[in-house]
C-alpha cells in the first residue's frame, strides 16, 4: 500500500538556528521542509513550487510577513499560513488573521504545540479544498445562467433551453464560470488558465483550446452558437453576451 506524501512546509525565518530546529522537529513529525530566510526568496519559491503550508515570521529583514502575504495574494498565490511572532500584542494577532493567516504562534513556542497547530491547519485546508471542483469553482457555488443555459455546480450539470440536461466536466465548468464573471472585458489567456488549472499550470499547454472546443460543440449540439465568445488574437478571449464591448481590443499606446 503506497504511503501518503509528506506535506511540504515552507519555513520563512531569518534566524538560521531557529529555522534548523523547526525543520528538525517537523521532519521528525513526518513532514518535508524548505527554508527561505528572506521574503523575496519565499516569493520566488512559491512562484515555481507548491507548498502545503507556510510558517511565516512576521519580522523579516527585507519586508514584513504581513506585506509578504499581501504580495502573494496579488500574484494569486494562495498557501495556508501560520504567522510566527515575538509580539504577543492583540494588534499583531488580529492583523495577521485579517490578512488571511490561518493561525499564529508566539515565540518562544513548544515544538509539540507547533506540530499540532500545523496539522490542524493542514486538516482545515484539506477539508476546504474538498469543496473545490476547479480552483475557481466550489460545489457550494450558486447556479448561474450562461447564454440561456442554466449551470449547476453542485450537480456538475448544464440545462439547455430545450429542456435537455447534460453532465458537465470540471474544467468546462471552471471555464464557463470564469467567463460568466468577466463579461465584456478582454480575458488574458494566462489569467483563464491560472484561474481554472491553478497558478502553477503550464500556460503553453494546448489543453485550454481543447476544452474551449468541447464547450462550443456542446452548446452547438443544442442550437446555440457562442458567437458572443470570441478569440482576441495574441491576447486571449472575450465573452460579451450583452454586446457592450468593442469588437477589437484597444490599440496599444506603445
N, C-alpha and C positions, 0 to 999 in steps of 0.2 A: 504494500500500500504506500503510495507516494506521500512524503511528508509535506506539510503546509509550508509555503515560502515564508521566510523570515521577513518581518516588516523592516523597512529601511527608515531609520531615524536620522534626520539631518540635525546635527548639533551645531548651532551658531553661537559660538562662545570664544571670546578673545583670550581668556585666561587658559593658557595651554595645559597646565597641570590639572585644573578642574575639568577641562574637556576630556583629558585622558582618563580620569577617574570615572566620569559619567559614561564614557564609551565602554570602559571595562565592565561596569555593572550592567549596562544594557545588553552587552554581548553575552554576559553570563546568564542573563534572563531570556536568551534566545532571540535577540534582535540583531540586525545589522546596523552599522553606524557610518556616518560620513561627517567629518568636521569641516566647518568653514569658520575662520577666525575674523572675517570681515563681512559686512552686509553685502557688498557687491560680489564677493565670492559666492555667497548664497544665491544671489540673483542669477549669476552665470550658471551655477549648478542646476538650479530648478528650471532654467530655460531649456536645458538639454536633457534633464533627467527627471524621473519620478521619485518622490519620497512619500512615504505613508504618513509621516508626521514631522513637524519642525519644532525643536526645542530651542527657543529664541531668547537670548539675553536682551534685556531692554536697553542696556548701555553698551554700545559697540563703538570702536574708535572712529569709524567713518560716518556713521549715522545711527539714529536710534532704532531699536527694534520696532517701534510703532511706525516710523516712516518706512521701514523696510516692508512691513506687511502691506502698507498702503501702496507702495510701488509694485509689489507683486500683484495686487488686485488690479492695478491699472493695466498690467500686462496680461490679465485674465489667467493668472496662475493661482490656483487655489490649493492650499495644503493645510490640514488640521494643525493648529499651532498652540503650544503651551509656552507662555511667557515665563522667563526666569528673571526675577528682580531682587535687588538688595533693599528695595524700598517697600516697606510693609504698609505705606500710606494708602488709604482708600482710593485716592485720586488715580494713582497708577493702576490699581487693580481694575477700577471701573473703566478707565480709558482703554486698557488692553482688551477687555471683553467687548466694549462697544465697537472697537475696530474690527472685530471678528475673531479674536482669540478664543480658543475653546476652553482654556483653563490657565491658571497661573500657579507658580510655586515660588516661595520666598527663600532666598539664601539666609543662613545655611539650611540645607534640607537633608533628610534621610533618604538613602538610595532606595529603600524598600517602598517608601511613600512615592518617590519619583516614578518607579516602575509601575506602581499601582495606578497612578494618575495617567501615565501614558497608555496603559492597557485600557483604561476606562474611556479615554478619548478615541482610541482606535475602534473600540466596540461601537461607540456612538456614530463615528464616521462610517463604519461599515453598514450599520442598520439604515443610516440616512441614504447611502448610495443604493441600497436595495430598491428604493422607490424610483430610481432613475431608469428611464427607457433608453435615452441617449444623454449626453452631457447637458443638453438644454431642455429636456422634457422629462417630467415625472409622471407616473401613472395617476397621481393625485391631481394633476392639472385639469382644469375645466375643459369641456368640449368646445370646439371653435369651428367657425364656418370658413370654407375656402372655395371660392368661385362656385357657390351653390351647393357644395357638398358639406356634410357635417362630419367632423372628425372627433372621435372619442379616444383620448389617450389611455384611459383605464381599460378599455376593451381592445385597444390596438385595431380599431375598425374605422372604416370610412363609409358613409351612407350617401349615395348619389341622388340627385333629384328624381331619377326614375324609380326610386324605392329600393334599389339594389344595395346590399351591404357587403363589403369586401374586407378581408383581413388586410392590414397594413403593416409592412415591415418597419422595424425600429428606425433605421436610417431614413427611410422615406418620411416617417412621422417627424423626425427631427428636422428634416429639410423643410417640410410644409409648415411646421410651427415657426421656424426662423423667418421664413418668407412672410408669413402672416403678421409677424411682429415688426417687420421692417418694410412696410408698404411705401411705395412712391420714392424710394431712395436707391442710389446705386449701392449694391452689396458687393464688397470685395470678395473674390473667390476664397482668399485665405481666411477671412472672417467667418464665412459659412462653414468651411471645413473645420476650423478650430471650435466653432460652436457645437457642431454635431459630433465630431470624432474626438475632440479634445485638443489641448494646446500642443501636445507633442506629436500630433498626426503629421504625416508626410504630405506637405502641400503640393508636391509634384505628382502625387498619385492621381490616376485617372478614375479612381473609384467614384468620386463625386459625379463625374459626367455620366457614368453608367447608371447611377441611381436617379439622376435627373431624367434620363431617357425612360427609365421604368415609370417614373411619376407621370411624364407626359403621355406615355402609352396607356397607362391605367385610366387617366381621365378621358383620353380619346375613345377608348372602348365604350364609354358611356356618353358619347356625343359631345364632350366638352373639349374644345381646343384651347390650350393655355397660351393664347396669343398675348395675354397680359403679363406673361412671364418670359422675358426675353434676355438674350445674352448681350452684355456690354463688352465688346471685344477689347481684350487687353486689360480688363479690369475685373469683371465678374458678371453679375446679373442684376436685373431689376424686376420686381413684382409690383405692377401698377394696375390693380383691378378697377380703380376709380378714374384712371386716365388723367391724373393731375400732374404727372411728372413729364419732363421734356422727353422727346423721342431719342435724344442722344445726350451723353454726359457733357457737362460744361467743358469748354476748351481749357487747356492748361494755361496758367498765367505765366509759365516759364518761357 
